Structures are given as structure tokens and as C-alpha cells.
Amino acid sequence: VQRNSEGDGYIDLGKKKHATVRAFKNIPLLDIREFYGTGSEEKPGKKGISLTLEQWQVLRANVETIDQLFSEISK
């Protein structure tokens, strides 16, 4: 786990995409976002999505289904 300048933990997904767990207005969110810039000068872009804890739990509960859908289109 890496930390951004605000102390939020994030995972580097590659190709300048990060998955960050942070709070916005006291609501915990999983923020998956593209970044621009280089190195310590990276800034969040407009392209991204924020999931609430409940939405994350639904997504996580359906990982096998998503894997199956990926498998179907990768044939």
C-alpha cells in the first residue's frame, strides 16, 4: 500500500490508475481514478468512479461472475 500526499492509502493499478480508500464528507469511499502528471506531481483526473462501502461489497460479492464474463469475451 502506498500513501498519497494527504495520507490516504492507495493501490497503483498501472497505467496511471489508482484505487484509493478515503473519506469524503465523512463517507468512506473506494475511488478508482486516472491520474495525470509524473512522479510526486501526479494529480487526480476527472475520469474515475467512487464506490460507497455498500457498492464495494456488492462488487466484491460478484467477483466470480465478473471473472466468468471476462472469460466469455476472451475466448
C-alpha positions in Angstrom: 0.0 0.0 0.0 1.3 3.4 -1.0 0.3 6.8 0.5 -0.6 10.0 -1.3 0.3 13.5 -0.1 -2.9 13.6 2.0 -2.1 10.3 3.8 -4.7 8.2 2.0 -3.8 4.6 1.2 -3.9 3.5 -2.4 -3.0 0.7 -4.7 -1.3 1.5 -8.1 -3.4 -0.3 -10.7 -0.9 0.6 -13.5 -1.3 3.0 -16.5 -1.7 5.9 -14.1 -4.8 4.5 -12.3 -5.1 4.3 -8.5 -7.6 2.6 -6.2 -7.8 4.9 -3.1 -9.8 4.4 0.1 -10.6 7.7 1.5 -13.4 9.7 3.2 -15.4 12.4 1.5 -17.8 14.3 3.8 -17.3 11.6 6.4 -18.4 8.9 3.9 -15.8 6.2 3.2 -15.3 5.6 -0.5 -13.3 3.5 -2.8 -12.1 5.9 -5.5 -10.8 4.4 -8.7 -9.3 7.2 -10.8 -6.9 8.1 -13.6 -4.1 10.5 -12.7 -2.0 12.8 -14.8 1.4 14.3 -14.3 4.6 12.5 -13.3 6.0 11.1 -10.1 5.2 13.1 -7.0 3.4 15.7 -9.2 0.6 13.3 -10.1 -2.9 14.9 -9.8 -6.3 13.2 -10.0 -8.2 13.5 -13.3 -11.9 13.7 -14.0 -12.0 10.1 -15.2 -13.0 7.8 -12.4 -15.6 6.3 -10.1 -16.2 6.4 -6.4 -18.0 3.5 -4.7 -19.5 3.5 -1.3 -18.8 0.6 1.1 -22.2 -0.9 0.2 -21.4 -0.7 -3.6 -17.9 -2.2 -3.0 -19.4 -5.1 -1.1 -21.8 -5.8 -4.0 -18.9 -5.7 -6.5 -16.7 -7.9 -4.3 -19.5 -10.4 -3.8 -19.8 -10.7 -7.6 -16.1 -11.2 -8.5 -16.7 -14.8 -9.7 -19.4 -13.6 -12.0 -17.2 -10.8 -13.4 -14.4 -13.3 -13.9 -16.8 -15.5 -15.8 -17.9 -12.6 -18.0 -14.2 -11.8 -18.8 -13.7 -15.4 -19.7 -16.6 -15.4 -22.1 -15.4 -12.4 -24.0 -11.8 -13.6 -24.0 -12.5 -16.7 -26.0 
